[in-house]
Amino acid sequence: MQQAATQYEIQRVSDLGEAAVSSFLARYDLTVEWLPSQARITASFWGDPEAGIAGQRVYVRDDTPVHSMLHEVCHIICMNSTRREHLDRDAGGDDLEESAVCYLQIVLADFLPAVGADRLMADMDCWGYSFRLGSTGRWFYDDADDARCWLIEKNLLTKTGQPVFRLRDD
């Protein structure tokens, strides 16, 4: 007997709820603005349903993927205060910082209820994140030492890889 194909569903912020997202973001002194389902997402670099960022505010609506929200949050965390003050949509940064953002979003997934690193990496793969080893997991475990070291150097992770829950201040 043939099994029916199942369609993979990327986790959305509505799966977490406003309280869980707000509580998580508060650890970084960030706020979330939850927009109505048909509203254009303010300050979204890629457009709806991707999260938007401006200053220390993150914009989402129910259909925003969790990985997108985390990615944009990590951009805010990883940028220096001068860039954060002027942030409106485009996080900027270099390739190493972008890798650090991807690494940190995976680490932080374990601090969101019902998400976790494995689920987030599967969602990232499904969405089309591209890493030279072919998958998010292979990159994270086998090829991301530079990103991890950058996060430690910027005091965003401890040497044991735990988040410190503060924004970059240099």
ABEGO torsion letter per residue (X at the ends): XBBBBBBBBBBBAAAAEAAAAAAAAAAAGBBBBBBBAABBBBGBAAEOABBBBBEABBBBBAABBAAAAAAAAAAAAABBAAAAAABBGBAEEBAAAAAAAAAAAAAAAAABBGBEAAAAAAAAAAAGBBBAAGBAAAAAAAAAAAAAAAAAAAGABBAAGBBAGBBBAX
